[in-house]
Amino acid sequence: MHLKSIKIKGFRNFDHEFSAEFSKGFNVVVGENGAGKTALINAIRQLFLDSESGRYSITSDDFFRSFENNSETVESIFISAEFTDLTSDQEVAFLPWTNDSGIAVLNLQAENKEFRGRYRKAVWGGESRASQFDPELVDLIQCIYLPPLRDAESKLRNGRGSRLSKLLKALNRRELSECKANDSLHPLEEKVRDFNASLAADDSLTIKTANEMLAGHLERAIGSHFGQSTKIQFTESDFTRIVESLTLLFFPNLSPDANVDYRGLNHNSLGYNNLLYIASILAELTLDDDSDDTPTFKLLLIEEPEAHLHPQLLVRLLNHLRQVAETDKNDVQVIVTTHSTVLASSVELSSIIHLSRSNKPVATPLKDCDVPEDSERFINRWLDVTKSNLLFASGVILVEGIAEQMLVPVLARQVFKDYGESSQGLEERGVSVINMNGIYFKHFMRLYCNFKGVDGYADQDGLNIPVRCGGITDRDPIKVQFIKGEDALKKELMASPHDEDLGEGVNPAIELVQAIKDSENARLYVSKYKTLEYDLAMEGNNLALMASVLESLWPKPKRGKSAVIDELKAIKTENWEEKKSEERAIAASIILKRIEGGTIGKGFFAQVLADRLSKEDTSISVPAYIADAVLWACKLEARKE
């Protein structure tokens, strides 16, 4: 049995009907802030009695209300959960909830009418609200919720309802039931009773003397008629009170010496206490117990498991949660929400549910994107901490290498300035530049659009992440084969594409441009001439700026002159806006040759150029294909004059 889906309307930020599909086992919900991750978890909690936090009551804040002036609050909240893969025993138990398709349905509706400080709500199973509802069926589903800001130490501390006492009571569930039926004591209760009796009778411990003194003074003070009998003992002999008095100690070593000094949890780190807390819950959820009051299904909801954990510990915890959820005998489903790129990068695509708030909240299970197996394997391998940032972005720009990754955010500021937008950068708009380290658009773009009818690519018919994705790629024109005896200038000109001779690109990614140009979310933009640095050099007076940057980086000779520096100085002093395309092309080829030659390198040049553009009041002309990708990802298609 597992939670298959949930439908929500009118709750928190879910105005229109929202639905989310879950996988059996392990689920990770990702998305930008405000997309509805916490609201989704809280909607699930409304249906169950959370064994950690108690029932989550409806409040006035739970009813949707838009941020528009004079907006009205919705009249009601509706939440419906579907459960599938029921065993034969579960089918019998949840028969009142089950529809003709064999799916168990649990519904909740709350009216926006306050009555004596609370809001009325109705809960029913199955399709008909008029059907008889047995609240005890809900108790067969154990729901545990861990909030994002967990006080693990207080939860693990001894006392009423402590986490440790819950675990021990669950471990002894069968024995306690048998003792209650037989009106007998649990073995632990017997041991504590005998221990208390031995304490009270031992003269050497002075407990007996203290007990007699208390009784004597009490009798003399108020007399035997009003007096009370007292007794000093270690603890109450009731099982619950015994286990609630137990405390958890720790030592930072799995194999300590016999005489080691254990410490209280207040000496432990927040991260380790967080892990101890989660471990105690997992221990309870994975009990192999078939007693009558054992939950038939267990649901663990965790918000931000990354709290107080460094990346290595987080990945270990993640792997263990996944193992627990994917072990059938545990019958545990785990739903995690996160902002951690470390966690997102460590999860298979099939476990990720992407939440977007583009126009309204939308949940996209990435397993339903119909990504071919080879592309899914590729993305799973390449989705590292940096690239997984695309799962939390409002818009995405995919680039081929480190140079584009460093320069595009800086060039975007110029784009916004040229088109009359605010000077805010991509980061303020929630748009991420993702470096794929290659031309791997055929894999990543399948998350944002479906490929159909493209030679060499499997057709795709799945869901898409509803987020704008713009790709930037090089034209990579055919390399020119020279004829012997041609002069050097002609060779340089032939190797330098310009307005009158653009040449045909051999980049295989270009084939995708037409295939995805009509999709709702994805576009791929190709350089006009050659590569990023070359196309940048061909615009406006960028050659002078780029030559100046190269000159500052080029190694200075110990004596004499440098022909390269002289060459760069000559380019730097020209006004290239007045030159013909053919002349700019030759100079652009020289610049590209110096960048790629090994002395400087694309990454270093891009870093220094980006620094100069950021720190100095320096403008640059942005190639159209880069500007178009920026505008697309930021939903600013119409250029402004």
DAURDA-V601859 format. One record per backbone hydrogen bond with DSSP energy under -1.0 kcal/mol. NH is the residue of the N-H (numbers start at 1). CO is the residue of the C=O. If there is no record, write none. Layout:
NH;CO + NH;CO
This chain:
2;84 + 4;82 + 5;82 + 6;20 + 7;80 + 8;18 + 9;78 + 10;14 + 12;62 + 14;11 + 15;13 + 18;8 + 20;6 + 22;4 + 27;334 + 28;351 + 29;336 + 30;353 + 35;32 + 40;36 + 41;37 + 42;38 + 43;39 + 44;40 + 45;41 + 46;42 + 47;44 + 48;45 + 51;143 + 54;50 + 62;59 + 63;60 + 64;10 + 71;68 + 74;64 + 77;110 + 78;9 + 79;108 + 80;7 + 81;106 + 82;5 + 83;104 + 84;2 + 91;87 + 92;88 + 93;89 + 94;90 + 95;92 + 97;94 + 99;103 + 102;99 + 104;83 + 105;97 + 106;81 + 107;124 + 108;79 + 109;122 + 110;77 + 111;120 + 112;75 + 113;111 + 115;118 + 118;115 + 122;109 + 124;107 + 126;105 + 131;128 + 137;134 + 140;137 + 141;138 + 142;297 + 144;299 + 146;301 + 152;150 + 155;151 + 156;152 + 157;153 + 159;244 + 162;159 + 163;155 + 166;162 + 167;163 + 168;164 + 169;165 + 170;166 + 171;167 + 172;168 + 173;170 + 176;172 + 177;173 + 178;174 + 179;175 + 180;176 + 181;177 + 182;178 + 184;179 + 190;186 + 191;187 + 192;188 + 193;189 + 194;190 + 195;191 + 196;192 + 197;193 + 198;194 + 199;195 + 200;196 + 201;197 + 205;202 + 206;203 + 210;206 + 211;207 + 212;208 + 213;209 + 214;210 + 215;211 + 216;212 + 217;213 + 218;214 + 219;215 + 220;216 + 221;217 + 222;218 + 223;219 + 242;238 + 243;239 + 244;240 + 245;242 + 250;263 + 253;251 + 260;257 + 263;250 + 267;264 + 268;265 + 273;269 + 274;270 + 275;271 + 276;272 + 277;273 + 278;274 + 279;275 + 280;276 + 281;277 + 282;278 + 283;279 + 284;280 + 285;281 + 286;282 + 287;284 + 289;287 + 294;291 + 296;140 + 297;140 + 298;331 + 299;142 + 300;333 + 301;144 + 302;335 + 303;146 + 304;337 + 307;304 + 309;306 + 314;310 + 315;311 + 316;312 + 317;313 + 318;314 + 319;315 + 320;316 + 321;317 + 322;318 + 323;319 + 324;320 + 325;321 + 326;322 + 330;327 + 331;328 + 333;298 + 334;25 + 335;300 + 336;27 + 337;302 + 338;29 + 344;340 + 345;341 + 346;343 + 351;348 + 352;349 + 353;28 + 354;364 + 355;30 + 356;362 + 362;356 + 364;354 + 366;352 + 368;365 + 369;366 + 376;372 + 377;373 + 378;374 + 379;375 + 380;376 + 381;377 + 382;378 + 383;379 + 384;382 + 388;384 + 389;386 + 390;387 + 391;388 + 392;389 + 394;430 + 395;430 + 396;468 + 397;432 + 398;470 + 399;434 + 405;401 + 406;402 + 407;403 + 408;404 + 411;407 + 412;408 + 414;410 + 415;411 + 416;412 + 417;413 + 418;414 + 419;415 + 420;417 + 421;416 + 430;427 + 431;426 + 432;395 + 434;397 + 436;399 + 438;400 + 440;438 + 443;440 + 444;440 + 445;441 + 447;444 + 448;445 + 449;445 + 457;454 + 460;451 + 463;368 + 465;447 + 467;465 + 469;521 + 470;396 + 471;523 + 472;398 + 473;525 + 475;530 + 476;530 + 478;504 + 486;483 + 491;487 + 492;488 + 493;489 + 494;490 + 495;491 + 496;493 + 498;501 + 501;498 + 506;476 + 507;475 + 510;507 + 511;508 + 512;509 + 513;510 + 516;512 + 519;516 + 523;469 + 525;471 + 527;473 + 535;531 + 536;532 + 537;533 + 538;534 + 539;536 + 542;539 + 545;541 + 546;542 + 547;543 + 548;544 + 549;545 + 550;546 + 551;547 + 552;548 + 553;549 + 554;550 + 566;562 + 567;563 + 568;564 + 569;565 + 570;566 + 571;567 + 572;568 + 573;569 + 578;575 + 584;580 + 585;581 + 586;582 + 587;583 + 588;584 + 589;585 + 590;586 + 591;587 + 592;588 + 593;589 + 594;590 + 595;591 + 596;592 + 601;595 + 605;601 + 606;602 + 607;603 + 608;604 + 609;605 + 610;606 + 611;607 + 612;608 + 613;609 + 614;610 + 615;611 + 616;612 + 618;616 + 627;623 + 628;624 + 629;625 + 630;626 + 631;627 + 632;628 + 633;629 + 634;630 + 635;632 + 636;631
